[in-house]
Amino acid sequence: MNEIANSLRQFVKETFLFGQEVTFSDDDSFLETGIIDSTGTMELVTFIENEYRLTLEDDELVPENLDSINNLVRFICSKRTRAEVSV
């Protein structure tokens, strides 16, 4: 799980913070802190789909899944588990 969090944090840092040393916790809301806006959310979705070979459905594109590092880690792990069970 730490590997996923580290990968996501690195992506956010490079893509949205342009490598700046901005401090944010794994629970901080991307939208509330201004780290990612609605357009950035789509970039994040594309990264998740490519990096983790997942397909995100429209009804999954909600803050509960995408608005912090911890939300993303839980969502990705859950989605992977469901994909493994259905195989």
C-alpha angles and dihedrals in degrees: 000000000000088000091058092046091049092049092049093046091051092049092049092046095049098038104038106019095038091229094304117149097247114161118226132153126236088251097050114116111243091211097045093048092044093238093126130019128197093278090049089053089064090052088051091050091051090050092050093048093049099038097044099027093237131140114222117209122217092250090056094059095095132122091250087068104030113025102090141017091257093048090051094048092051091046095047092047091048093047091049091050092051090048091052092049093051093053 
